[in-house]
Amino acid sequence: MANADKFSDLDSFDRELIKVLRNDARATAAELGEKVGLSPSAAHRRVKLLEQRGIITGYRAVIAESVHGKQGMVFVHVTLQDQRRETFEKFEKAVVQIAAVEECHLMSGEADYLLKIVLRESLSYEDVHRDVLSTMPGVSKLVSQFSIRTVKAV
């Protein structure tokens, strides 16, 4: 319920600012103000408040895949041995240490987690699967799906 409260008092200006920033995180206060109908100082003040309230949690640069030496992307459904809190905590503590895992999501449904793994030049999925994923605490089952092509990314 706390998250619902955090978002319930967003007005139309805040919602529009968020929409503009989703598409262009580098927009200046002047650009933001122009697009949503506020002065640059008001737009800047509102963005700072959204950051302080934890509604805007960060900004990122999206780097061209060729710069990374990206070789592929694999989505892995992970099923744990049991549903005990201790098992989840041990798995989560281990997964945040794995550099190849770009994202980890706790899921509903058949699998417990969905991992997004990005393979770089010197890293094969066989190595990640054999030496890392299959040795993680609590793992019972791994189902891997290779991305053919990214159609839309954030």
CNS distance restraints for C-alpha pairs under 8 A (distance, minus, plus):
assign (resid   1 and name CA) (resid   5 and name CA) 6.38 0.50 0.50
assign (resid   2 and name CA) (resid   6 and name CA) 6.28 0.50 0.50
assign (resid   3 and name CA) (resid   7 and name CA) 6.51 0.50 0.50
assign (resid   4 and name CA) (resid   8 and name CA) 5.92 0.50 0.50
assign (resid   5 and name CA) (resid   9 and name CA) 7.32 0.50 0.50
assign (resid   6 and name CA) (resid  53 and name CA) 7.57 0.50 0.50
assign (resid   6 and name CA) (resid  55 and name CA) 7.61 0.50 0.50
assign (resid   7 and name CA) (resid  55 and name CA) 7.63 0.50 0.50
assign (resid  10 and name CA) (resid  14 and name CA) 5.68 0.50 0.50
assign (resid  10 and name CA) (resid  15 and name CA) 6.49 0.50 0.50
assign (resid  11 and name CA) (resid  15 and name CA) 6.32 0.50 0.50
assign (resid  12 and name CA) (resid  16 and name CA) 6.07 0.50 0.50
assign (resid  13 and name CA) (resid  17 and name CA) 6.06 0.50 0.50
assign (resid  13 and name CA) (resid  36 and name CA) 6.40 0.50 0.50
assign (resid  13 and name CA) (resid  37 and name CA) 7.99 0.50 0.50
assign (resid  14 and name CA) (resid  18 and name CA) 6.22 0.50 0.50
assign (resid  14 and name CA) (resid  46 and name CA) 7.05 0.50 0.50
assign (resid  14 and name CA) (resid  47 and name CA) 7.91 0.50 0.50
assign (resid  14 and name CA) (resid  50 and name CA) 7.86 0.50 0.50
assign (resid  15 and name CA) (resid  19 and name CA) 6.25 0.50 0.50
assign (resid  16 and name CA) (resid  20 and name CA) 6.19 0.50 0.50
assign (resid  16 and name CA) (resid  36 and name CA) 6.16 0.50 0.50
assign (resid  17 and name CA) (resid  21 and name CA) 6.12 0.50 0.50
assign (resid  17 and name CA) (resid  32 and name CA) 6.68 0.50 0.50
assign (resid  17 and name CA) (resid  36 and name CA) 6.65 0.50 0.50
assign (resid  17 and name CA) (resid  43 and name CA) 7.71 0.50 0.50
assign (resid  17 and name CA) (resid  47 and name CA) 7.42 0.50 0.50
assign (resid  18 and name CA) (resid  22 and name CA) 6.10 0.50 0.50
assign (resid  18 and name CA) (resid  56 and name CA) 7.93 0.50 0.50
assign (resid  19 and name CA) (resid  23 and name CA) 6.72 0.50 0.50
assign (resid  20 and name CA) (resid  24 and name CA) 6.09 0.50 0.50
assign (resid  20 and name CA) (resid  25 and name CA) 7.68 0.50 0.50
assign (resid  20 and name CA) (resid  27 and name CA) 7.95 0.50 0.50
assign (resid  20 and name CA) (resid  32 and name CA) 7.10 0.50 0.50
assign (resid  20 and name CA) (resid  35 and name CA) 7.74 0.50 0.50
assign (resid  21 and name CA) (resid  25 and name CA) 4.50 0.50 0.50
assign (resid  21 and name CA) (resid  26 and name CA) 7.44 0.50 0.50
assign (resid  21 and name CA) (resid  27 and name CA) 6.86 0.50 0.50
assign (resid  25 and name CA) (resid  59 and name CA) 6.47 0.50 0.50
assign (resid  25 and name CA) (resid  60 and name CA) 7.80 0.50 0.50
assign (resid  27 and name CA) (resid  31 and name CA) 5.81 0.50 0.50
assign (resid  27 and name CA) (resid  32 and name CA) 6.17 0.50 0.50
assign (resid  28 and name CA) (resid  32 and name CA) 6.09 0.50 0.50
assign (resid  29 and name CA) (resid  33 and name CA) 5.94 0.50 0.50
assign (resid  29 and name CA) (resid  40 and name CA) 4.76 0.50 0.50
assign (resid  29 and name CA) (resid  41 and name CA) 6.90 0.50 0.50
assign (resid  29 and name CA) (resid  43 and name CA) 5.80 0.50 0.50
assign (resid  29 and name CA) (resid  44 and name CA) 5.24 0.50 0.50
assign (resid  30 and name CA) (resid  34 and name CA) 6.12 0.50 0.50
assign (resid  30 and name CA) (resid  39 and name CA) 7.13 0.50 0.50
assign (resid  30 and name CA) (resid  40 and name CA) 4.40 0.50 0.50
assign (resid  30 and name CA) (resid  41 and name CA) 7.92 0.50 0.50
assign (resid  30 and name CA) (resid  43 and name CA) 7.72 0.50 0.50
assign (resid  31 and name CA) (resid  35 and name CA) 6.18 0.50 0.50
assign (resid  31 and name CA) (resid  40 and name CA) 7.52 0.50 0.50
assign (resid  32 and name CA) (resid  36 and name CA) 6.23 0.50 0.50
assign (resid  32 and name CA) (resid  38 and name CA) 7.79 0.50 0.50
assign (resid  32 and name CA) (resid  40 and name CA) 7.03 0.50 0.50
assign (resid  32 and name CA) (resid  43 and name CA) 6.25 0.50 0.50
assign (resid  33 and name CA) (resid  37 and name CA) 5.51 0.50 0.50
assign (resid  33 and name CA) (resid  38 and name CA) 4.31 0.50 0.50
assign (resid  33 and name CA) (resid  39 and name CA) 5.10 0.50 0.50
assign (resid  33 and name CA) (resid  40 and name CA) 4.87 0.50 0.50
assign (resid  33 and name CA) (resid  41 and name CA) 7.98 0.50 0.50
assign (resid  33 and name CA) (resid  42 and name CA) 7.36 0.50 0.50
assign (resid  33 and name CA) (resid  43 and name CA) 5.17 0.50 0.50
assign (resid  34 and name CA) (resid  38 and name CA) 6.34 0.50 0.50
assign (resid  34 and name CA) (resid  39 and name CA) 7.21 0.50 0.50
assign (resid  34 and name CA) (resid  40 and name CA) 7.57 0.50 0.50
assign (resid  38 and name CA) (resid  42 and name CA) 6.03 0.50 0.50
assign (resid  38 and name CA) (resid  43 and name CA) 5.91 0.50 0.50
assign (resid  39 and name CA) (resid  43 and name CA) 6.17 0.50 0.50
assign (resid  40 and name CA) (resid  44 and name CA) 6.08 0.50 0.50
assign (resid  41 and name CA) (resid  45 and name CA) 6.05 0.50 0.50
assign (resid  42 and name CA) (resid  46 and name CA) 6.14 0.50 0.50
assign (resid  43 and name CA) (resid  47 and name CA) 6.22 0.50 0.50
assign (resid  44 and name CA) (resid  48 and name CA) 6.26 0.50 0.50
assign (resid  45 and name CA) (resid  49 and name CA) 6.31 0.50 0.50
assign (resid  46 and name CA) (resid  50 and name CA) 6.17 0.50 0.50
assign (resid  47 and name CA) (resid  51 and name CA) 6.25 0.50 0.50
assign (resid  47 and name CA) (resid  56 and name CA) 7.96 0.50 0.50
assign (resid  48 and name CA) (resid  52 and name CA) 6.18 0.50 0.50
assign (resid  49 and name CA) (resid  53 and name CA) 6.08 0.50 0.50
assign (resid  50 and name CA) (resid  54 and name CA) 6.38 0.50 0.50
assign (resid  50 and name CA) (resid  55 and name CA) 5.23 0.50 0.50
assign (resid  50 and name CA) (resid  56 and name CA) 5.60 0.50 0.50
assign (resid  51 and name CA) (resid  55 and name CA) 5.84 0.50 0.50
assign (resid  51 and name CA) (resid  56 and name CA) 4.64 0.50 0.50
assign (resid  51 and name CA) (resid  57 and name CA) 6.19 0.50 0.50
assign (resid  51 and name CA) (resid  58 and name CA) 7.86 0.50 0.50
assign (resid  52 and name CA) (resid  56 and name CA) 7.93 0.50 0.50
assign (resid  63 and name CA) (resid  67 and name CA) 6.99 0.50 0.50
assign (resid  63 and name CA) (resid  68 and name CA) 7.73 0.50 0.50
assign (resid  64 and name CA) (resid  68 and name CA) 7.29 0.50 0.50
assign (resid  65 and name CA) (resid  69 and name CA) 6.61 0.50 0.50
assign (resid  65 and name CA) (resid  70 and name CA) 5.57 0.50 0.50
assign (resid  66 and name CA) (resid  70 and name CA) 6.26 0.50 0.50
assign (resid  68 and name CA) (resid 120 and name CA) 6.93 0.50 0.50
assign (resid  69 and name CA) (resid 120 and name CA) 5.60 0.50 0.50
assign (resid  69 and name CA) (resid 121 and name CA) 5.41 0.50 0.50
assign (resid  70 and name CA) (resid 118 and name CA) 6.98 0.50 0.50
assign (resid  70 and name CA) (resid 119 and name CA) 5.94 0.50 0.50
assign (resid  70 and name CA) (resid 120 and name CA) 4.60 0.50 0.50
assign (resid  70 and name CA) (resid 121 and name CA) 6.29 0.50 0.50
assign (resid  71 and name CA) (resid 118 and name CA) 7.59 0.50 0.50
assign (resid  71 and name CA) (resid 119 and name CA) 5.32 0.50 0.50
assign (resid  71 and name CA) (resid 120 and name CA) 5.27 0.50 0.50
assign (resid  71 and name CA) (resid 121 and name CA) 5.98 0.50 0.50
assign (resid  72 and name CA) (resid 118 and name CA) 5.97 0.50 0.50
assign (resid  72 and name CA) (resid 119 and name CA) 5.18 0.50 0.50
assign (resid  72 and name CA) (resid 120 and name CA) 7.32 0.50 0.50
assign (resid  72 and name CA) (resid 146 and name CA) 7.62 0.50 0.50
assign (resid  72 and name CA) (resid 147 and name CA) 7.11 0.50 0.50
assign (resid  73 and name CA) (resid 116 and name CA) 7.06 0.50 0.50
assign (resid  73 and name CA) (resid 117 and name CA) 5.65 0.50 0.50
assign (resid  73 and name CA) (resid 118 and name CA) 4.58 0.50 0.50
assign (resid  73 and name CA) (resid 119 and name CA) 6.04 0.50 0.50
assign (resid  73 and name CA) (resid 146 and name CA) 6.10 0.50 0.50
assign (resid  73 and name CA) (resid 147 and name CA) 5.44 0.50 0.50
assign (resid  74 and name CA) (resid 116 and name CA) 5.99 0.50 0.50
assign (resid  74 and name CA) (resid 117 and name CA) 5.10 0.50 0.50
assign (resid  74 and name CA) (resid 118 and name CA) 6.48 0.50 0.50
assign (resid  74 and name CA) (resid 119 and name CA) 7.80 0.50 0.50
assign (resid  74 and name CA) (resid 144 and name CA) 6.57 0.50 0.50
assign (resid  74 and name CA) (resid 145 and name CA) 5.63 0.50 0.50
assign (resid  74 and name CA) (resid 146 and name CA) 4.45 0.50 0.50
assign (resid  74 and name CA) (resid 147 and name CA) 5.82 0.50 0.50
assign (resid  75 and name CA) (resid 114 and name CA) 6.71 0.50 0.50
assign (resid  75 and name CA) (resid 115 and name CA) 5.51 0.50 0.50
assign (resid  75 and name CA) (resid 116 and name CA) 4.75 0.50 0.50
assign (resid  75 and name CA) (resid 117 and name CA) 6.17 0.50 0.50
assign (resid  75 and name CA) (resid 144 and name CA) 5.79 0.50 0.50
assign (resid  75 and name CA) (resid 145 and name CA) 5.16 0.50 0.50
assign (resid  75 and name CA) (resid 146 and name CA) 6.31 0.50 0.50
assign (resid  75 and name CA) (resid 147 and name CA) 7.31 0.50 0.50
assign (resid  76 and name CA) (resid 114 and name CA) 5.62 0.50 0.50
assign (resid  76 and name CA) (resid 115 and name CA) 5.02 0.50 0.50
assign (resid  76 and name CA) (resid 116 and name CA) 6.62 0.50 0.50
assign (resid  76 and name CA) (resid 117 and name CA) 7.58 0.50 0.50
assign (resid  76 and name CA) (resid 142 and name CA) 6.45 0.50 0.50
assign (resid  76 and name CA) (resid 143 and name CA) 5.50 0.50 0.50
assign (resid  76 and name CA) (resid 144 and name CA) 4.40 0.50 0.50
assign (resid  76 and name CA) (resid 145 and name CA) 6.24 0.50 0.50
assign (resid  77 and name CA) (resid 111 and name CA) 5.68 0.50 0.50
assign (resid  77 and name CA) (resid 112 and name CA) 7.32 0.50 0.50
assign (resid  77 and name CA) (resid 113 and name CA) 5.79 0.50 0.50
assign (resid  77 and name CA) (resid 114 and name CA) 4.71 0.50 0.50
assign (resid  77 and name CA) (resid 115 and name CA) 6.52 0.50 0.50
assign (resid  77 and name CA) (resid 142 and name CA) 5.73 0.50 0.50
assign (resid  77 and name CA) (resid 143 and name CA) 5.03 0.50 0.50
assign (resid  77 and name CA) (resid 144 and name CA) 6.40 0.50 0.50
assign (resid  78 and name CA) (resid 111 and name CA) 5.58 0.50 0.50
assign (resid  78 and name CA) (resid 112 and name CA) 5.79 0.50 0.50
assign (resid  78 and name CA) (resid 113 and name CA) 5.03 0.50 0.50
assign (resid  78 and name CA) (resid 114 and name CA) 6.24 0.50 0.50
assign (resid  78 and name CA) (resid 115 and name CA) 7.58 0.50 0.50
assign (resid  78 and name CA) (resid 139 and name CA) 6.87 0.50 0.50
assign (resid  78 and name CA) (resid 140 and name CA) 7.61 0.50 0.50
assign (resid  78 and name CA) (resid 141 and name CA) 5.87 0.50 0.50
assign (resid  78 and name CA) (resid 142 and name CA) 4.89 0.50 0.50
assign (resid  78 and name CA) (resid 143 and name CA) 6.68 0.50 0.50
assign (resid  79 and name CA) (resid 110 and name CA) 7.59 0.50 0.50
assign (resid  79 and name CA) (resid 111 and name CA) 4.77 0.50 0.50
assign (resid  79 and name CA) (resid 112 and name CA) 5.01 0.50 0.50
assign (resid  79 and name CA) (resid 113 and name CA) 6.75 0.50 0.50
assign (resid  79 and name CA) (resid 139 and name CA) 6.19 0.50 0.50
assign (resid  79 and name CA) (resid 140 and name CA) 5.61 0.50 0.50
assign (resid  79 and name CA) (resid 141 and name CA) 5.00 0.50 0.50
assign (resid  79 and name CA) (resid 142 and name CA) 6.54 0.50 0.50
assign (resid  80 and name CA) (resid  87 and name CA) 7.57 0.50 0.50
assign (resid  80 and name CA) (resid  88 and name CA) 7.86 0.50 0.50
assign (resid  80 and name CA) (resid 111 and name CA) 7.92 0.50 0.50
assign (resid  80 and name CA) (resid 112 and name CA) 6.51 0.50 0.50
assign (resid  80 and name CA) (resid 138 and name CA) 5.28 0.50 0.50
assign (resid  80 and name CA) (resid 139 and name CA) 4.57 0.50 0.50
assign (resid  80 and name CA) (resid 140 and name CA) 4.92 0.50 0.50
assign (resid  80 and name CA) (resid 141 and name CA) 6.79 0.50 0.50
assign (resid  81 and name CA) (resid  87 and name CA) 7.91 0.50 0.50
assign (resid  81 and name CA) (resid 138 and name CA) 5.39 0.50 0.50
assign (resid  81 and name CA) (resid 139 and name CA) 5.87 0.50 0.50
assign (resid  81 and name CA) (resid 140 and name CA) 4.80 0.50 0.50
assign (resid  82 and name CA) (resid  87 and name CA) 6.95 0.50 0.50
assign (resid  82 and name CA) (resid 138 and name CA) 7.48 0.50 0.50
assign (resid  83 and name CA) (resid  87 and name CA) 6.82 0.50 0.50
assign (resid  83 and name CA) (resid  88 and name CA) 7.15 0.50 0.50
assign (resid  84 and name CA) (resid  88 and name CA) 6.60 0.50 0.50
assign (resid  85 and name CA) (resid  89 and name CA) 6.13 0.50 0.50
assign (resid  86 and name CA) (resid  90 and name CA) 6.12 0.50 0.50
assign (resid  87 and name CA) (resid  91 and name CA) 6.21 0.50 0.50
assign (resid  87 and name CA) (resid 137 and name CA) 7.33 0.50 0.50
assign (resid  87 and name CA) (resid 138 and name CA) 5.72 0.50 0.50
assign (resid  88 and name CA) (resid  92 and name CA) 6.10 0.50 0.50
assign (resid  88 and name CA) (resid 138 and name CA) 7.72 0.50 0.50
assign (resid  89 and name CA) (resid  93 and name CA) 6.04 0.50 0.50
assign (resid  90 and name CA) (resid  94 and name CA) 6.27 0.50 0.50
assign (resid  90 and name CA) (resid 137 and name CA) 6.23 0.50 0.50
assign (resid  90 and name CA) (resid 138 and name CA) 7.52 0.50 0.50
assign (resid  91 and name CA) (resid  95 and name CA) 6.09 0.50 0.50
assign (resid  91 and name CA) (resid 136 and name CA) 6.67 0.50 0.50
assign (resid  91 and name CA) (resid 137 and name CA) 5.47 0.50 0.50
assign (resid  91 and name CA) (resid 138 and name CA) 6.38 0.50 0.50
assign (resid  91 and name CA) (resid 139 and name CA) 7.79 0.50 0.50
assign (resid  92 and name CA) (resid  96 and name CA) 6.36 0.50 0.50
assign (resid  93 and name CA) (resid  97 and name CA) 7.23 0.50 0.50
assign (resid  94 and name CA) (resid  98 and name CA) 7.23 0.50 0.50
assign (resid  94 and name CA) (resid 136 and name CA) 6.84 0.50 0.50
assign (resid  94 and name CA) (resid 137 and name CA) 7.48 0.50 0.50
assign (resid  95 and name CA) (resid 101 and name CA) 7.35 0.50 0.50
assign (resid  95 and name CA) (resid 104 and name CA) 7.69 0.50 0.50
assign (resid  95 and name CA) (resid 136 and name CA) 7.86 0.50 0.50
assign (resid  96 and name CA) (resid 101 and name CA) 7.64 0.50 0.50
assign (resid 100 and name CA) (resid 117 and name CA) 5.42 0.50 0.50
assign (resid 100 and name CA) (resid 118 and name CA) 5.62 0.50 0.50
assign (resid 100 and name CA) (resid 119 and name CA) 6.59 0.50 0.50
assign (resid 101 and name CA) (resid 115 and name CA) 6.50 0.50 0.50
assign (resid 101 and name CA) (resid 116 and name CA) 5.78 0.50 0.50
assign (resid 101 and name CA) (resid 117 and name CA) 4.50 0.50 0.50
assign (resid 101 and name CA) (resid 118 and name CA) 6.63 0.50 0.50
assign (resid 102 and name CA) (resid 115 and name CA) 7.56 0.50 0.50
assign (resid 102 and name CA) (resid 116 and name CA) 5.59 0.50 0.50
assign (resid 102 and name CA) (resid 117 and name CA) 5.74 0.50 0.50
assign (resid 102 and name CA) (resid 118 and name CA) 6.67 0.50 0.50
assign (resid 103 and name CA) (resid 115 and name CA) 5.65 0.50 0.50
assign (resid 103 and name CA) (resid 116 and name CA) 5.01 0.50 0.50
assign (resid 103 and name CA) (resid 117 and name CA) 7.26 0.50 0.50
assign (resid 104 and name CA) (resid 113 and name CA) 6.70 0.50 0.50
assign (resid 104 and name CA) (resid 114 and name CA) 5.77 0.50 0.50
assign (resid 104 and name CA) (resid 115 and name CA) 4.55 0.50 0.50
assign (resid 104 and name CA) (resid 116 and name CA) 6.49 0.50 0.50
assign (resid 105 and name CA) (resid 113 and name CA) 5.38 0.50 0.50
assign (resid 105 and name CA) (resid 114 and name CA) 5.16 0.50 0.50
assign (resid 105 and name CA) (resid 115 and name CA) 6.47 0.50 0.50
assign (resid 106 and name CA) (resid 112 and name CA) 5.91 0.50 0.50
assign (resid 106 and name CA) (resid 113 and name CA) 4.55 0.50 0.50
assign (resid 106 and name CA) (resid 114 and name CA) 6.66 0.50 0.50
assign (resid 107 and name CA) (resid 111 and name CA) 6.70 0.50 0.50
assign (resid 107 and name CA) (resid 112 and name CA) 5.23 0.50 0.50
assign (resid 107 and name CA) (resid 113 and name CA) 5.19 0.50 0.50
assign (resid 107 and name CA) (resid 114 and name CA) 6.69 0.50 0.50
assign (resid 108 and name CA) (resid 112 and name CA) 6.60 0.50 0.50
assign (resid 119 and name CA) (resid 123 and name CA) 5.69 0.50 0.50
assign (resid 119 and name CA) (resid 124 and name CA) 6.51 0.50 0.50
assign (resid 119 and name CA) (resid 125 and name CA) 6.88 0.50 0.50
assign (resid 120 and name CA) (resid 124 and name CA) 7.77 0.50 0.50
assign (resid 123 and name CA) (resid 127 and name CA) 6.94 0.50 0.50
assign (resid 123 and name CA) (resid 128 and name CA) 7.47 0.50 0.50
assign (resid 124 and name CA) (resid 128 and name CA) 6.58 0.50 0.50
assign (resid 125 and name CA) (resid 129 and name CA) 5.90 0.50 0.50
assign (resid 126 and name CA) (resid 130 and name CA) 5.91 0.50 0.50
assign (resid 127 and name CA) (resid 131 and name CA) 5.53 0.50 0.50
assign (resid 127 and name CA) (resid 132 and name CA) 7.38 0.50 0.50
assign (resid 128 and name CA) (resid 132 and name CA) 5.10 0.50 0.50
assign (resid 128 and name CA) (resid 133 and name CA) 6.22 0.50 0.50
assign (resid 129 and name CA) (resid 133 and name CA) 4.95 0.50 0.50
assign (resid 129 and name CA) (resid 134 and name CA) 5.86 0.50 0.50
assign (resid 130 and name CA) (resid 134 and name CA) 5.72 0.50 0.50
assign (resid 130 and name CA) (resid 135 and name CA) 7.48 0.50 0.50
assign (resid 131 and name CA) (resid 135 and name CA) 6.52 0.50 0.50
assign (resid 132 and name CA) (resid 136 and name CA) 6.43 0.50 0.50
assign (resid 133 and name CA) (resid 139 and name CA) 7.87 0.50 0.50
assign (resid 134 and name CA) (resid 139 and name CA) 6.73 0.50 0.50
assign (resid 134 and name CA) (resid 142 and name CA) 7.65 0.50 0.50
assign (resid 135 and name CA) (resid 139 and name CA) 7.52 0.50 0.50
